[in-house]
Each structure stands twice: as structure tokens, then as C-alpha cells.
Amino acid sequence: MREGVLVKPYERLDTEEIQKIHEASLSILIDPGIISYNGEAAEIFGDNGAEVSSHNGYWRVSIPEELVKESVKLAPSVVKLGARNAKNDLVLDSKEPRVRFGTGSETNVILDMGVEDFVSKESGIERQFPVFRRRRGTVNDLCQSARVCEQLENVDFFIRNVNIQDDDITDDNKDVNKFYASLNNMTKHVMGGLTNLGKLDDVIRMAELISGGRKEPIISFIACVTKSPLQFVRDSTQSLIEMVRRNYPVVISASPQGGSTAPVQEAGTVAQQNAEILAGVTLSQLVRAKAPVLYGSNPLRVRMDTLDNMYGAPETNQYYIGGVQMAKFYGIPCYSAAGIGDCKYPGIEATAEKMLSHLFSTLTGAQYVHYAFGLLEGTNTLSLEQLILDDLHVGLCKSILREQRIEEELRESLKEIREVMSTSHKMFTRYARKYMRSGKLIPFYPFEGDGNETLIKVRERKEELLSAPVDEIPEDVKREIFHEFDVLERIK
């Protein structure tokens, strides 16, 4: 399996504070409870002891404390995610703070980068500068992103990160095409949401054909069940119910916005988000006991002048940490986020916002961290150059926080100190070179230069990655897929 990085988690909340947030969340689920726009969910809760009242177009559900506690106990503490290549399998253990990173968010915009020559009017000096062009995403962009991510060391899983908007993509064929495009260019685990719930069985059938009978599912799903504050959306709640019935792993994702759809205070946002996720976990276990679910913590902070998300706000990182601690408290593997900022273009500002998030999310010990690669302008834009930079930065975070080897290092160092002190030059450089070549030090930055030079080097690296071969789906399986499903044969 993919190892990720095992960390000593940073915790903002102590045991007493976690207990208080837990109790506050249970209180919220009783009063005011959850508003459900999904009739089947309301019926399931009512059949299992919740107090349900019908209103005009919705149901108000008051969930008893004991029902929540019993359901949480049923949720598996370990979730296994397969991949086309078994070496890329993931074992998400809620008791082990082992962090894996992946992509995420179905971006609407692709940021293409070119390089042009510019001449200074004053000095006449010629230099190359990156130039950017924004456009709608296509199936080919999704394929290219998956091909790049397949080869990047620190991308552990793939969540479709392009909203495919080709003219021949429809609501009826979008789901099979985005999963096929991802799986054909990727031997790592693939996760996604659904555009059309009616295509769920087609997506599962296609994935099972590709997996060749592997026990662990090579795909999983995201269900954004809750519209904050505390409302079960009709369609996505139905998606959760159907995915759970088929026993496929599902992220129960909540994304309250502190200051607009949740209290701006850290404790208030964490408590409300926790209540929303617990309601989803409870529903999942009532539908199918021991259904594999992830605790989907994805809180944000509002920008008060526009009511947009502030992904780069420091408070967002505080919310993330609280969410991960609550998932650990319940013993459910945690799906969290990292690497998001508000900048529109790659550069120093984007790096600063993202690195703060990457570092804190690694420190939390969340088992499954999405959003980590390539996103700009919140989650609206994807840049392959930024994706490659983010892979490097995630690698640096992992290197900083990897397990210490104190006993081994002291043994080596004491020997070196004694040998060096017997020489005339009193220098450790010969030993340092050997140690550096072993890969035990944090690696050098391979794209060194000013901002423009760095991006030009990254663009060259992107072209290398795109030209490298990928282990595609076998041709006989492709033929069966093209025969059975509305998959575009032009997808590579």
C-alpha cells in the first residue's frame, strides 16, 4: 500500500474541550435538529426512534443522543480503498495518524501557461515571462491531470479535478466518462461525486470490469449530504443512501462557512459541522450497518464583503484541526483538506497560502487529505504547473514531519564527531555528502530561481510528465466498456 507519512498530531483541543463540542453537537441534533428535504431519510430516522414532524416540503428531524452514539459505534474504524495497481492501495485507520494526499474539486477553469519574450523599454534587456490564459475544462484536461498525478510521488489518490464541459458530454454520460478518463490514466485510487444518481450502477459496473475482481473497491464516492446550516439536501442525501446500499465507501462531507452558514467562532463552526456529519453517519448506519464512511471535514471562513469563501484565511486551518480531532474522537477515518488559497495565479502568494495549509493539514494526522494539488482561486481553477509545485511542497512537509531516527543518528554522529576531531581540518563535509546522497535529508528545491524562472522550469517538467507512458486499461476491457457504456472512444 501507499505509506503516506506517519506524524505526531498537533492538537488544538484538549480532552475536555473535545467532550464539550461532542455534547454541543448532540444537543444541536435534538434542538433544532436537522431539516430534511429527503422524504426517505426522514422515514428512516422516524422508523428508528427519531422525532419527525412534517412541514410544507420538508421534515424536521430530532435525532436522539443514543441513536447517534449507537450508529457511530457501528461505523468502521478502518476503511480500505483499492487501486488498479495494488501497490497504490490505501488503508485508512482512524487510530493511526498516517496522512495521504490527493487532488480534489471539480474545477470549472483551466489555467494554461505559455512563455513569451519581453524587452525592457529602458534597458533593452530581453527576458522570458510566463503568460496565462483561462478557459473551460475538457475531458482531455482531466486525462492530462490524471497522467501527471499518476507519476507524482506525493499524490496518493485522485479525485476528479476538472468539470468536463465538452459539447458531447451530457448529464447522461458525464459520470461514466469522468471515471473512465481518470481510471484509464491512473493506477491509484479514484474518488468522485455523481452528476446523475441514475448512473451509479453503470459507474460501479465499469469500475468492477476494470478492477478485474479485486476485493477492495478501486473507486469511492463523495456525498455532500448537508447544506449548512443543518439541512439534508434531497438529491445528495439520496446519493448517500444508494451508495451505502451498494456497500461502497462514501465521504460524508460537510462544508459550513464560518460567519455565514455557521458561527464564525471556531468552537461554533466545529460543533455545527460535527453535528451535520454525525447526522450523515447515523443515516448511513441505519441504511446499512457497518457501511464504510469517512468523516468529511471541509469547513471554511466567509469573506464578509462578498460572502465568498476565504480559503487562505488562518481561521480555516483552525477549523480543519478541530474537525480532524473530532473524527479521531469517534474513531472514523478523516477526509480533510489542504493546499487551497485565494490567489488566481501561481507564485509567491499562492505558495505562502498553500504551504501554511499543507503544513497544518499534515500536522493534524488526517488520514485522507484532498484539495492538496493544483487549485487556484479557491477551488475554481486548476493549473498543472501549480499541481507540480504543490507535489514538491507536500513532499517538503512530509520530509519535515517524518518519523525521527534519534538512536540511529546519534550513533552515526558520535562516530563522525570523534573521527573529525582527530583531523586537522575539523570539517564534516565528507560525511554530509554521503548522508545527503542517502536521501535522509530534506531534498533541495529543484526549481530554484526567481518566480518567473521557477515557473518556466516547472512548465518543462510538466511536458516531461505528459510525454511519459502510462499503464492504461487493457484493450479487451476497453472494448467491453465501449460496447456497454456511453464512453467516448476519443478519450485517451
C-alpha positions in Angstrom: 0.0 0.0 0.0 1.0 3.7 -0.2 2.7 4.6 3.0 1.9 8.3 3.3 3.6 9.9 6.3 3.1 9.0 10.0 3.0 12.1 12.2 2.7 13.1 15.8 -0.5 15.1 15.6 -0.8 18.7 16.5 -3.9 19.2 18.7 -5.6 22.5 19.5 -8.4 20.9 21.6 -7.8 19.1 24.9 -9.9 16.1 26.0 -12.3 18.3 28.0 -12.8 20.6 25.1 -13.5 17.8 22.7 -16.1 16.4 25.1 -17.8 19.8 25.3 -18.0 20.0 21.5 -19.3 16.5 21.3 -22.1 17.3 23.8 -22.9 20.5 22.0 -23.3 18.6 18.7 -25.6 16.0 20.3 -27.7 18.9 21.7 -27.9 20.5 18.3 -29.2 17.3 16.7 -32.0 17.3 19.3 -32.8 21.0 19.1 -33.1 22.4 16.5 -32.4 19.1 14.9 -31.9 18.5 11.1 -34.2 19.8 8.3 -34.5 17.0 5.7 -35.7 17.7 2.2 -35.4 14.0 1.5 -38.5 12.0 2.5 -36.9 8.6 2.6 -34.2 9.8 5.0 -36.9 11.3 7.3 -38.8 8.0 7.2 -35.6 6.0 8.0 -35.0 8.2 11.0 -38.6 8.0 12.1 -38.6 4.2 11.9 -35.6 4.2 14.3 -36.8 6.4 17.1 -36.2 9.9 15.9 -38.9 12.5 16.3 -40.0 13.6 12.9 -42.5 16.3 12.0 -43.8 17.1 8.5 -43.9 20.6 7.1 -44.6 22.1 3.7 -42.0 20.4 1.5 -39.6 19.3 4.3 -39.3 17.3 7.5 -37.8 18.4 10.8 -35.9 15.5 12.4 -34.8 15.5 16.1 -32.2 12.7 16.5 -31.9 11.1 19.9 -28.5 11.0 21.6 -28.4 7.2 21.9 -29.3 6.7 18.3 -26.3 8.8 17.3 -23.9 7.0 19.7 -25.0 3.6 18.6 -24.6 4.5 14.9 -21.1 5.9 15.4 -20.0 2.7 17.1 -21.1 0.8 14.0 -19.1 2.9 11.6 -15.8 1.1 10.7 -12.6 2.4 12.2 -10.6 1.1 9.2 -11.6 1.7 5.6 -9.7 0.0 2.8 -9.5 1.6 -0.7 -8.2 -0.4 -3.6 -6.5 0.7 -6.8 -5.8 -0.7 -10.3 -2.2 -1.3 -9.0 -2.3 -3.0 -5.6 0.8 -1.1 -4.6 -1.3 2.0 -4.6 -3.9 0.6 -2.1 -4.8 2.7 0.9 -5.6 1.5 4.4 -7.2 4.4 6.3 -7.0 3.6 10.0 -8.6 6.1 12.3 -6.3 5.1 15.1 -3.2 5.8 13.1 -2.3 9.4 12.1 -0.9 8.4 8.8 -1.6 11.1 6.2 -2.2 10.6 2.5 -2.7 13.5 0.0 -4.8 13.7 -3.1 -6.4 16.1 -5.6 -9.9 17.4 -5.5 -12.7 19.7 -6.5 -14.3 19.7 -9.9 -12.8 23.0 -11.2 -14.5 25.0 -13.9 -11.5 26.8 -15.3 -8.2 25.5 -16.7 -5.2 27.9 -16.4 -2.9 27.4 -19.4 0.6 28.8 -19.1 2.8 29.9 -22.0 6.2 31.7 -22.2 6.8 34.9 -24.1 9.8 37.1 -24.7 9.6 40.7 -23.4 12.0 43.6 -23.9 12.6 46.3 -21.3 11.8 49.8 -22.8 14.5 51.4 -20.6 17.4 48.9 -20.7 16.6 46.9 -23.8 17.2 43.7 -21.7 15.2 40.7 -23.1 13.6 38.2 -20.7 11.1 35.4 -20.8 8.0 35.7 -18.7 5.1 33.3 -18.1 1.7 34.3 -19.6 -1.6 32.8 -18.6 -4.9 32.0 -20.4 -8.1 30.9 -18.8 -10.6 28.5 -20.5 -13.2 25.9 -19.8 -12.1 22.4 -18.8 -12.5 19.4 -21.1 -12.2 15.6 -20.9 -8.6 15.9 -22.3 -7.7 18.2 -19.4 -9.0 15.6 -16.9 -6.9 12.9 -18.7 -3.8 15.1 -18.6 -4.2 15.9 -14.9 -4.6 12.2 -14.1 -1.5 11.3 -16.2 0.6 13.9 -14.3 -0.7 12.8 -10.9 0.0 9.1 -11.7 3.7 10.0 -11.8 3.9 12.4 -8.9 5.4 10.8 -5.8 3.2 12.6 -3.2 -0.2 12.2 -4.9 -1.7 9.2 -3.1 -5.2 9.2 -4.7 -7.1 11.0 -7.4 -10.4 12.9 -7.1 -11.6 14.2 -10.4 -10.4 17.8 -10.6 -11.9 19.1 -13.9 -15.5 19.8 -14.6 -15.6 18.3 -18.1 -17.6 20.7 -20.3 -17.2 19.3 -23.9 -20.1 19.6 -26.2 -20.6 15.8 -26.4 -20.7 15.5 -22.6 -24.2 15.3 -21.2 -25.8 14.6 -17.8 -26.4 11.1 -19.0 -22.8 10.2 -20.0 -20.8 12.6 -17.8 -20.3 10.2 -14.9 -19.0 7.2 -16.8 -16.7 9.4 -18.9 -15.1 11.2 -15.9 -14.5 8.0 -14.1 -13.2 6.3 -17.2 -10.9 9.2 -18.1 -9.5 9.1 -14.5 -9.1 5.3 -14.3 -7.5 4.9 -17.8 -4.7 7.4 -16.9 -4.3 6.5 -13.2 -3.4 3.3 -11.3 -4.1 5.0 -7.9 -7.4 5.1 -6.1 -10.1 7.2 -7.8 -12.9 9.0 -5.9 -15.7 11.3 -7.2 -19.2 12.6 -6.8 -22.1 11.8 -9.2 -23.8 14.2 -11.6 -26.7 11.7 -12.2 -27.6 9.2 -9.5 -29.2 7.0 -12.1 -25.7 6.3 -13.5 -24.4 4.9 -10.2 -24.7 1.3 -11.2 -23.1 2.0 -14.6 -20.1 3.6 -12.8 -19.8 0.7 -10.4 -20.1 -1.9 -13.1 -17.4 -0.2 -15.2 -15.1 0.0 -12.2 -15.6 -3.7 -11.5 -14.8 -4.6 -15.1 -11.5 -2.6 -14.8 -10.6 -3.9 -11.4 -10.5 -7.5 -12.6 -12.2 -8.8 -9.4 -10.1 -7.0 -6.8 -11.6 -7.3 -3.3 -11.1 -3.6 -2.3 -13.1 -1.2 -4.5 -10.9 0.9 -6.8 -13.4 3.8 -6.7 -15.3 5.5 -3.9 -17.8 8.4 -3.7 -18.4 11.8 -2.1 -21.8 12.7 -0.8 -22.2 16.4 0.2 -25.3 15.4 2.2 -25.7 18.6 4.2 -26.4 22.1 3.1 -25.3 24.2 6.1 -26.8 25.0 8.4 -28.2 21.6 9.3 -30.2 20.7 6.2 -30.3 17.4 4.3 -30.4 18.1 0.6 -32.8 15.9 -1.3 -30.6 14.7 -4.2 -27.2 14.3 -2.4 -28.9 12.6 0.6 -30.5 10.1 -1.8 -27.0 9.6 -3.3 -25.7 8.7 0.1 -28.5 6.2 0.7 -27.9 4.4 -2.6 -24.1 4.4 -2.4 -24.3 2.9 1.1 -26.8 0.3 0.0 -24.2 -0.9 -2.5 -21.6 -1.0 0.3 -19.2 1.4 -1.5 -17.0 3.7 0.6 -18.6 7.2 0.9 -17.3 10.5 2.3 -20.0 12.2 4.3 -18.9 15.8 3.6 -20.0 19.0 5.3 -18.7 22.4 4.4 -20.1 25.1 6.8 -18.9 28.6 6.2 -17.9 30.3 9.4 -19.6 33.7 9.6 -22.5 33.0 7.1 -23.8 29.4 7.3 -22.2 28.7 10.7 -20.9 30.7 13.6 -17.6 32.5 12.9 -16.2 31.3 16.2 -14.0 28.2 15.9 -15.9 26.2 18.5 -19.3 27.0 17.0 -18.2 26.0 13.4 -16.6 22.8 14.6 -19.7 21.9 16.7 -22.2 22.6 13.9 -20.1 20.8 11.3 -19.7 17.8 13.7 -23.5 17.7 14.2 -24.0 17.7 10.4 -21.5 14.9 9.8 -22.8 12.8 12.7 -26.3 13.1 11.2 -25.0 11.7 7.9 -23.0 8.9 9.7 -26.2 8.0 11.6 -28.2 7.8 8.5 -25.6 5.7 6.7 -25.5 3.1 9.5 -29.3 3.0 9.7 -29.4 2.2 6.0 -26.6 -0.4 6.2 -24.8 -1.4 9.5 -21.0 -1.1 9.3 -21.2 0.8 6.0 -17.6 2.2 5.2 -17.8 6.0 5.6 -15.2 8.8 6.0 -15.7 11.9 8.3 -15.7 14.6 5.7 -14.4 17.8 7.4 -14.3 20.7 5.0 -15.1 23.9 6.9 -14.4 27.4 5.5 -14.4 31.1 6.6 -16.5 33.7 5.0 -15.2 36.9 3.4 -17.6 39.5 4.8 -17.5 42.0 1.9 -18.5 39.4 -0.8 -19.7 36.4 1.2 -17.2 34.3 -0.8 -15.1 31.6 0.8 -11.7 32.6 2.3 -9.7 29.5 1.7 -6.4 31.2 2.6 -7.7 32.5 6.0 -5.7 31.3 9.0 -9.1 30.5 10.7 -9.8 27.9 8.1 -6.8 25.9 9.3 -8.1 26.2 12.9 -11.4 24.7 11.7 -9.6 21.9 9.9 -7.7 20.9 13.0 -10.9 20.8 15.1 -12.6 18.6 12.5 -9.8 16.1 12.4 -9.8 15.8 16.2 -13.5 15.1 16.3 -13.1 12.4 13.7 -10.4 10.8 15.8 -12.6 11.1 18.9 -15.3 9.0 17.1 -12.8 6.5 15.6 -13.8 7.3 12.0 -11.2 7.9 9.3 -11.0 11.6 8.4 -11.2 13.2 5.0 -9.9 16.7 5.4 -8.4 19.4 3.1 -5.2 21.3 2.4 -3.4 23.4 -0.2 -6.2 25.9 -1.0 -5.7 29.7 -1.3 -7.4 32.7 -2.8 -4.7 33.6 -5.4 -5.6 33.4 -9.1 -2.1 32.6 -10.4 1.0 30.5 -9.4 3.6 32.5 -7.5 4.7 33.6 -4.0 1.3 34.5 -2.7 -0.2 31.1 -3.8 2.8 29.3 -2.3 2.5 31.1 1.0 -1.2 30.4 1.4 -0.9 26.8 0.3 2.2 25.9 2.4 0.5 27.2 5.6 -2.4 24.9 4.8 -0.3 22.0 3.7 1.8 22.1 6.8 -1.1 22.3 9.3 -3.1 19.6 7.5 -0.1 17.3 7.6 0.3 18.0 11.3 -3.3 17.1 12.1 -2.8 13.4 11.2 -5.9 13.3 8.9 -5.9 10.0 7.0 -7.2 11.4 3.7 -6.4 14.9 2.7 -7.9 16.2 -0.6 -7.7 19.6 -2.4 -3.9 19.4 -2.0 -2.8 19.8 -5.6 -3.1 22.3 -8.3 -6.0 24.5 -7.1 -6.1 28.3 -7.5 -8.7 30.9 -6.9 -10.2 28.8 -4.2 -11.4 25.6 -5.9 -12.4 27.3 -9.2 -9.2 26.9 -11.2 -6.7 24.1 -12.0 -3.1 24.7 -13.1 -0.9 21.7 -13.9 2.1 23.9 -13.1 0.7 24.6 -9.7 -0.1 20.9 -9.3 3.6 20.0 -9.8 4.7 22.8 -7.4 2.2 21.5 -4.8 3.6 18.0 -5.1 7.0 19.3 -4.3 5.7 21.4 -1.3 3.7 18.4 0.1 6.9 16.4 -0.2 8.8 19.0 1.8 6.1 18.9 4.6 6.3 15.1 4.7 10.1 15.3 5.0 10.0 17.8 7.8 7.5 15.7 9.8 8.6 12.2 9.0 9.5 9.8 11.8 12.6 10.7 13.8 15.6 8.3 13.9 17.3 9.6 17.1 19.1 6.4 18.1 20.5 5.8 14.6 21.5 9.4 14.0 23.2 9.7 17.4 25.2 6.5 16.8 26.4 7.8 13.4 27.0 11.3 14.7 29.1 10.3 17.7 31.4 8.3 15.4 31.7 11.2 13.0 32.5 13.7 15.8 35.3 11.5 17.1 36.8 10.9 13.7 36.6 14.6 12.7 38.2 15.8 15.9 41.2 13.7 15.1 41.8 15.6 11.8 43.5 18.9 11.1 40.6 20.4 9.1 37.8 19.7 11.7 35.1 19.5 8.9 32.1 17.2 8.5 31.6 17.8 4.7 32.7 14.3 3.6 30.1 12.7 5.9 27.4 15.2 5.0 27.7 14.4 1.3 27.2 10.7 2.0 24.3 11.4 4.2 22.6 13.7 1.7 23.0 11.1 -1.1 21.2 8.6 1.0 18.0 10.6 0.8 17.8 11.1 4.5 17.9 14.9 4.4 15.1 17.2 3.2 15.7 17.5 -0.6 16.9 20.5 -2.4 14.4 22.7 -4.2 14.7 21.5 -7.9 13.1 24.6 -9.4 15.4 27.2 -7.9 15.3 30.7 -9.4 13.2 33.9 -9.3 9.5 33.5 -9.7 9.5 33.5 -13.4 12.4 31.1 -13.8 10.8 28.7 -11.4 7.5 28.6 -13.4 9.4 28.1 -16.7 11.3 25.2 -15.2 8.0 23.7 -13.9 6.4 24.0 -17.3 9.3 22.0 -18.8 8.8 19.4 -16.1 5.1 19.2 -17.0 5.9 18.4 -20.6 8.2 15.6 -19.5 5.5 14.1 -17.3 2.8 14.3 -20.0 5.1 12.5 -22.5 5.8 9.6 -20.1 3.9 6.3 -20.7 1.0 5.4 -18.5 -0.3 1.9 -17.7 -3.7 2.2 -19.4 -6.7 -0.2 -19.1 -6.2 -3.4 -21.2 -7.6 -3.2 -24.7 -10.0 -6.1 -24.3 -11.5 -4.4 -21.2 -11.7 -1.1 -23.1 -13.7 -2.8 -25.9 -16.2 -4.2 -23.4 -16.6 -0.8 -21.8 -17.1 1.0 -25.1 -19.7 -1.6 -26.1 -21.6 -1.5 -22.8 -21.4 2.2 -21.8 -21.6 5.6 -23.5 -17.9 6.3 -23.1 -16.3 8.5 -25.7 -13.7 6.4 -27.7 -11.6 9.6 -28.3 -10.7 9.6 -24.6 -7.0 8.8 -24.1 
